[in-house]
Amino acid sequence: MQKYYGKHVDFNGLTHLLLGIGVGMLLTYPVAGAHPVRMGLAFIIAGLCGHAWAGTHKP
């Protein structure tokens, strides 16, 4: 996976951006209410799917 991310830095950035947004939404849950939990989990799942996809491809 490191070789794939080394050659595809844009995909690497997007995957980690999605995970960061998801974690940020979950951290703001006490302030913002119940809706950010669903969106936060959706962003985290999208980021994890990006990691899984990159792990199955050869560079």
VEXLUM-272744 format. One record per atom (N, C-alpha, C, O): residue number from 1; chain; x, y, z. Coordinates in Angstrom, 1 decimal. Layout:
N
+-----+--------+--------+--------+--------+
| num | cadena |   east |  north |     up |
+-----+--------+--------+--------+--------+
| NUM |      A |      X |      Y |      Z |
...
+-----+--------+--------+--------+--------+
***
This chain:
59
+-----+--------+--------+--------+--------+
| num | cadena |   east |  north |     up |
+-----+--------+--------+--------+--------+
|   1 |      A |    0.8 |   -1.2 |    0.0 |
|   1 |      A |    0.0 |    0.0 |    0.0 |
|   1 |      A |    0.9 |    1.3 |    0.0 |
|   1 |      A |    0.5 |    2.3 |   -0.6 |
|   2 |      A |    2.0 |    1.2 |    0.7 |
|   2 |      A |    2.9 |    2.4 |    0.7 |
|   2 |      A |    3.4 |    2.7 |   -0.7 |
|   2 |      A |    3.5 |    3.9 |   -1.1 |
|   3 |      A |    3.7 |    1.7 |   -1.5 |
|   3 |      A |    4.2 |    2.0 |   -2.9 |
|   3 |      A |    3.0 |    2.6 |   -3.7 |
|   3 |      A |    3.3 |    3.5 |   -4.5 |
|   4 |      A |    1.8 |    2.2 |   -3.5 |
|   4 |      A |    0.7 |    2.7 |   -4.2 |
|   4 |      A |    0.5 |    4.2 |   -3.8 |
|   4 |      A |    0.3 |    5.1 |   -4.7 |
|   5 |      A |    0.5 |    4.5 |   -2.5 |
|   5 |      A |    0.3 |    5.8 |   -2.1 |
|   5 |      A |    1.4 |    6.7 |   -2.5 |
|   5 |      A |    1.3 |    7.9 |   -2.7 |
|   6 |      A |    2.6 |    6.2 |   -2.6 |
|   6 |      A |    3.8 |    6.9 |   -3.1 |
|   6 |      A |    3.7 |    7.4 |   -4.5 |
|   6 |      A |    4.1 |    8.5 |   -4.9 |
|   7 |      A |    3.0 |    6.6 |   -5.3 |
|   7 |      A |    2.8 |    7.0 |   -6.7 |
|   7 |      A |    1.5 |    7.7 |   -7.0 |
|   7 |      A |    1.4 |    8.4 |   -8.0 |
|   8 |      A |    0.6 |    7.7 |   -6.1 |
|   8 |      A |   -0.7 |    8.3 |   -6.2 |
|   8 |      A |   -0.9 |    9.3 |   -5.0 |
|   8 |      A |   -1.8 |    9.0 |   -4.2 |
|   9 |      A |   -0.2 |   10.3 |   -5.0 |
|   9 |      A |   -0.3 |   11.2 |   -3.8 |
|   9 |      A |   -1.6 |   11.9 |   -3.7 |
|   9 |      A |   -2.1 |   12.3 |   -2.6 |
|  10 |      A |   -2.3 |   12.2 |   -4.8 |
|  10 |      A |   -3.6 |   12.8 |   -4.7 |
|  10 |      A |   -4.6 |   11.9 |   -4.1 |
|  10 |      A |   -5.4 |   12.4 |   -3.3 |
|  11 |      A |   -4.6 |   10.6 |   -4.4 |
|  11 |      A |   -5.5 |    9.7 |   -3.8 |
|  11 |      A |   -5.2 |    9.5 |   -2.3 |
|  11 |      A |   -6.1 |    9.4 |   -1.5 |
|  12 |      A |   -3.9 |    9.6 |   -2.0 |
|  12 |      A |   -3.5 |    9.5 |   -0.6 |
|  12 |      A |   -4.1 |   10.7 |    0.2 |
|  12 |      A |   -4.6 |   10.5 |    1.3 |
|  13 |      A |   -4.0 |   11.9 |   -0.4 |
|  13 |      A |   -4.5 |   13.1 |    0.3 |
|  13 |      A |   -6.0 |   13.0 |    0.5 |
|  13 |      A |   -6.5 |   13.4 |    1.5 |
|  14 |      A |   -6.7 |   12.6 |   -0.6 |
|  14 |      A |   -8.1 |   12.5 |   -0.5 |
|  14 |      A |   -8.6 |   11.5 |    0.6 |
|  14 |      A |   -9.5 |   11.8 |    1.3 |
|  15 |      A |   -8.0 |   10.3 |    0.6 |
|  15 |      A |   -8.3 |    9.3 |    1.6 |
|  15 |      A |   -8.1 |    9.8 |    3.0 |
|  15 |      A |   -9.0 |    9.6 |    3.8 |
|  16 |      A |   -7.0 |   10.4 |    3.3 |
|  16 |      A |   -6.8 |   10.9 |    4.6 |
|  16 |      A |   -7.6 |   12.2 |    4.9 |
|  16 |      A |   -7.9 |   12.4 |    6.1 |
|  17 |      A |   -7.9 |   13.0 |    3.9 |
|  17 |      A |   -8.8 |   14.1 |    4.2 |
|  17 |      A |  -10.2 |   13.6 |    4.6 |
|  17 |      A |  -10.8 |   14.1 |    5.5 |
|  18 |      A |  -10.7 |   12.5 |    3.9 |
|  18 |      A |  -12.0 |   12.0 |    4.3 |
|  18 |      A |  -12.0 |   11.5 |    5.7 |
|  18 |      A |  -13.0 |   11.7 |    6.5 |
|  19 |      A |  -11.0 |   10.7 |    6.1 |
|  19 |      A |  -10.9 |   10.2 |    7.5 |
|  19 |      A |  -10.8 |   11.4 |    8.5 |
|  19 |      A |  -11.4 |   11.3 |    9.5 |
|  20 |      A |  -10.0 |   12.4 |    8.2 |
|  20 |      A |   -9.9 |   13.6 |    9.1 |
|  20 |      A |  -11.2 |   14.3 |    9.2 |
|  20 |      A |  -11.6 |   14.7 |   10.4 |
|  21 |      A |  -12.0 |   14.5 |    8.2 |
|  21 |      A |  -13.3 |   15.1 |    8.3 |
|  21 |      A |  -14.2 |   14.3 |    9.1 |
|  21 |      A |  -14.9 |   14.8 |   10.0 |
|  22 |      A |  -14.2 |   13.0 |    8.9 |
|  22 |      A |  -15.0 |   12.1 |    9.7 |
|  22 |      A |  -14.7 |   12.1 |   11.2 |
|  22 |      A |  -15.6 |   12.2 |   12.1 |
|  23 |      A |  -13.4 |   12.1 |   11.6 |
|  23 |      A |  -13.0 |   12.2 |   13.0 |
|  23 |      A |  -13.4 |   13.5 |   13.5 |
|  23 |      A |  -13.8 |   13.6 |   14.7 |
|  24 |      A |  -13.2 |   14.6 |   12.8 |
|  24 |      A |  -13.6 |   15.9 |   13.2 |
|  24 |      A |  -15.1 |   16.0 |   13.5 |
|  24 |      A |  -15.5 |   16.7 |   14.5 |
|  25 |      A |  -15.9 |   15.4 |   12.7 |
|  25 |      A |  -17.3 |   15.5 |   12.9 |
|  25 |      A |  -17.7 |   14.7 |   14.2 |
|  25 |      A |  -18.6 |   15.1 |   14.9 |
|  26 |      A |  -17.0 |   13.6 |   14.4 |
|  26 |      A |  -17.3 |   12.8 |   15.6 |
|  26 |      A |  -16.9 |   13.6 |   16.9 |
|  26 |      A |  -17.5 |   13.4 |   17.9 |
|  27 |      A |  -15.8 |   14.3 |   16.8 |
|  27 |      A |  -15.3 |   15.1 |   17.9 |
|  27 |      A |  -16.3 |   16.2 |   18.3 |
|  27 |      A |  -16.3 |   16.6 |   19.4 |
|  28 |      A |  -16.9 |   16.8 |   17.3 |
|  28 |      A |  -17.8 |   17.9 |   17.5 |
|  28 |      A |  -19.3 |   17.4 |   17.9 |
|  28 |      A |  -20.2 |   18.3 |   18.0 |
|  29 |      A |  -19.5 |   16.1 |   18.1 |
|  29 |      A |  -20.8 |   15.6 |   18.4 |
|  29 |      A |  -21.4 |   16.3 |   19.6 |
|  29 |      A |  -22.6 |   16.7 |   19.5 |
|  30 |      A |  -20.7 |   16.4 |   20.7 |
|  30 |      A |  -21.4 |   17.0 |   21.9 |
|  30 |      A |  -21.9 |   18.5 |   21.6 |
|  30 |      A |  -22.8 |   18.9 |   22.2 |
|  31 |      A |  -21.2 |   19.2 |   20.7 |
|  31 |      A |  -21.6 |   20.6 |   20.4 |
|  31 |      A |  -22.7 |   20.6 |   19.4 |
|  31 |      A |  -23.6 |   21.5 |   19.5 |
|  32 |      A |  -22.6 |   19.8 |   18.3 |
|  32 |      A |  -23.5 |   20.0 |   17.2 |
|  32 |      A |  -24.7 |   19.1 |   17.2 |
|  32 |      A |  -25.7 |   19.4 |   16.4 |
|  33 |      A |  -24.8 |   18.1 |   18.0 |
|  33 |      A |  -26.0 |   17.3 |   18.1 |
|  33 |      A |  -25.8 |   15.9 |   17.4 |
|  33 |      A |  -24.7 |   15.5 |   17.2 |
|  34 |      A |  -26.9 |   15.2 |   17.0 |
|  34 |      A |  -26.8 |   13.9 |   16.6 |
|  34 |      A |  -26.5 |   13.7 |   15.1 |
|  34 |      A |  -26.0 |   12.7 |   14.7 |
|  35 |      A |  -26.8 |   14.7 |   14.3 |
|  35 |      A |  -26.6 |   14.6 |   12.8 |
|  35 |      A |  -25.1 |   14.4 |   12.4 |
|  35 |      A |  -24.9 |   13.6 |   11.5 |
|  36 |      A |  -24.1 |   15.0 |   13.0 |
|  36 |      A |  -22.8 |   14.8 |   12.6 |
|  36 |      A |  -22.3 |   13.4 |   12.8 |
|  36 |      A |  -21.3 |   13.0 |   12.2 |
|  37 |      A |  -22.9 |   12.6 |   13.7 |
|  37 |      A |  -22.5 |   11.2 |   13.8 |
|  37 |      A |  -22.7 |   10.4 |   12.6 |
|  37 |      A |  -21.8 |    9.7 |   12.1 |
|  38 |      A |  -23.8 |   10.6 |   11.9 |
|  38 |      A |  -24.1 |    9.8 |   10.7 |
|  38 |      A |  -23.1 |   10.3 |    9.6 |
|  38 |      A |  -22.6 |    9.4 |    8.9 |
|  39 |      A |  -22.9 |   11.6 |    9.5 |
|  39 |      A |  -22.0 |   12.1 |    8.4 |
|  39 |      A |  -20.6 |   11.7 |    8.8 |
|  39 |      A |  -19.8 |   11.4 |    7.9 |
|  40 |      A |  -20.2 |   11.8 |   10.0 |
|  40 |      A |  -18.8 |   11.4 |   10.4 |
|  40 |      A |  -18.5 |   10.0 |   10.1 |
|  40 |      A |  -17.5 |    9.7 |    9.6 |
|  41 |      A |  -19.5 |    9.1 |   10.4 |
|  41 |      A |  -19.3 |    7.7 |   10.1 |
|  41 |      A |  -19.2 |    7.5 |    8.6 |
|  41 |      A |  -18.5 |    6.6 |    8.2 |
|  42 |      A |  -20.0 |    8.2 |    7.9 |
|  42 |      A |  -20.0 |    8.0 |    6.4 |
|  42 |      A |  -18.6 |    8.4 |    5.9 |
|  42 |      A |  -18.1 |    7.8 |    5.0 |
|  43 |      A |  -18.0 |    9.5 |    6.3 |
|  43 |      A |  -16.7 |   10.0 |    5.9 |
|  43 |      A |  -15.7 |    9.0 |    6.3 |
|  43 |      A |  -14.7 |    8.7 |    5.5 |
|  44 |      A |  -15.7 |    8.4 |    7.5 |
|  44 |      A |  -14.8 |    7.4 |    8.0 |
|  44 |      A |  -14.9 |    6.2 |    7.1 |
|  44 |      A |  -13.8 |    5.6 |    6.7 |
|  45 |      A |  -16.1 |    5.7 |    6.8 |
|  45 |      A |  -16.2 |    4.5 |    6.0 |
|  45 |      A |  -15.7 |    4.8 |    4.6 |
|  45 |      A |  -15.1 |    3.9 |    4.0 |
|  46 |      A |  -15.9 |    6.0 |    4.1 |
|  46 |      A |  -15.4 |    6.3 |    2.7 |
|  46 |      A |  -13.9 |    6.3 |    2.7 |
|  46 |      A |  -13.2 |    5.8 |    1.8 |
|  47 |      A |  -13.3 |    6.8 |    3.8 |
|  47 |      A |  -11.8 |    6.8 |    3.9 |
|  47 |      A |  -11.2 |    5.4 |    4.1 |
|  47 |      A |  -10.2 |    5.1 |    3.5 |
|  48 |      A |  -11.9 |    4.6 |    4.9 |
|  48 |      A |  -11.5 |    3.2 |    5.0 |
|  48 |      A |  -11.6 |    2.4 |    3.7 |
|  48 |      A |  -10.8 |    1.5 |    3.5 |
|  49 |      A |  -12.7 |    2.7 |    3.0 |
|  49 |      A |  -12.8 |    2.0 |    1.7 |
|  49 |      A |  -11.7 |    2.4 |    0.7 |
|  49 |      A |  -11.2 |    1.6 |    0.0 |
|  50 |      A |  -11.3 |    3.6 |    0.8 |
|  50 |      A |  -10.1 |    4.1 |    0.0 |
|  50 |      A |   -8.9 |    3.3 |    0.4 |
|  50 |      A |   -8.1 |    3.0 |   -0.5 |
|  51 |      A |   -8.7 |    3.1 |    1.7 |
|  51 |      A |   -7.5 |    2.3 |    2.1 |
|  51 |      A |   -7.6 |    0.9 |    1.7 |
|  51 |      A |   -6.6 |    0.3 |    1.2 |
|  52 |      A |   -8.8 |    0.3 |    1.8 |
|  52 |      A |   -9.0 |   -1.1 |    1.3 |
|  52 |      A |   -8.7 |   -1.2 |   -0.2 |
|  52 |      A |   -8.1 |   -2.1 |   -0.7 |
|  53 |      A |   -9.2 |   -0.2 |   -1.0 |
|  53 |      A |   -9.1 |   -0.2 |   -2.4 |
|  53 |      A |   -7.6 |   -0.1 |   -2.8 |
|  53 |      A |   -7.1 |   -0.8 |   -3.7 |
|  54 |      A |   -6.9 |    0.8 |   -2.1 |
|  54 |      A |   -5.4 |    0.9 |   -2.4 |
|  54 |      A |   -4.6 |   -0.3 |   -2.0 |
|  54 |      A |   -3.6 |   -0.6 |   -2.6 |
|  55 |      A |   -5.1 |   -1.0 |   -1.0 |
|  55 |      A |   -4.4 |   -2.2 |   -0.6 |
|  55 |      A |   -4.5 |   -3.4 |   -1.5 |
|  55 |      A |   -3.7 |   -4.3 |   -1.5 |
|  56 |      A |   -5.6 |   -3.3 |   -2.4 |
|  56 |      A |   -5.8 |   -4.4 |   -3.3 |
|  56 |      A |   -5.1 |   -4.2 |   -4.7 |
|  56 |      A |   -5.1 |   -5.1 |   -5.5 |
|  57 |      A |   -4.6 |   -3.0 |   -4.9 |
|  57 |      A |   -4.0 |   -2.7 |   -6.2 |
|  57 |      A |   -2.5 |   -2.7 |   -6.1 |
|  57 |      A |   -1.9 |   -2.2 |   -5.2 |
|  58 |      A |   -1.9 |   -3.2 |   -7.2 |
|  58 |      A |   -0.5 |   -3.1 |   -7.3 |
|  58 |      A |   -0.1 |   -1.8 |   -7.9 |
|  58 |      A |   -0.8 |   -1.3 |   -8.8 |
|  59 |      A |    1.1 |   -1.2 |   -7.5 |
|  59 |      A |    1.5 |    0.0 |   -8.1 |
|  59 |      A |    1.9 |   -0.1 |   -9.6 |
|  59 |      A |    2.3 |    0.9 |  -10.2 |
+-----+--------+--------+--------+--------+
***
